[in-house]
Amino acid sequence: MRVAEHVYVDGSEAPGAVRVRRATAGDAEAVTRVFLDSRAAAMPWLPRIHSDADTLAWITHVVLPTSTAVWVAEAGGEGGEVLGFAVLAGRDELDHLYLRPDALRRGIGSRLLAEVRGAVDGPIRLYVFQRNAAARAFYERHGFTAVAFDDGGRNEENEPDVLYRWAP
């Protein structure tokens, strides 16, 4: 497990530190809130397909227990607020990386992405909605390349997306 960027010599965390750790079942509500808030802020044009309760059930019963790995970034020390999360599906797919709207541009997404890269031995792929310019720019800054464009038939929102790939 990586330690927060801002750690004192005695091992305590500096104010404003962010810690990345593996998610637990107890993180389901916080992860769901980040997912819903992030999508609403970053993609207001995206149709809402599921209720908040259905999204919580999906995070609780599908995402957390069946994904290869899920990481959360939390403020401060143990038990801090969840600021974002990343999900690795299978051996090589970054399935989700979401941050709370108030946690953007603080290096948290980059730290979560580094966790994913550290867990994968080889290339990583991911899908991003074509209209999500901020996410596309983030991944391109981190060395991902667009390799295929889809008409939206592969996702339940029917929103055109882009397949990105990164290789070490």
Secondary structure, DSSP 8 states (H G I E B T S, - for coil): ----SSB-TTS-B-TT-EEEEE--GGGHHHHHHHHHHHHHHH-TTS---S-HHHHHHHIIIIIHHHSSEEEEEEESSTT--EEEEEEEETTTEEEEEEE-GGGTTSSHHHHHHHHHHHH-SS-EEEEEETT-HHHHHHHHHTT-EEEEEE-STTSTT---EEEEEE--
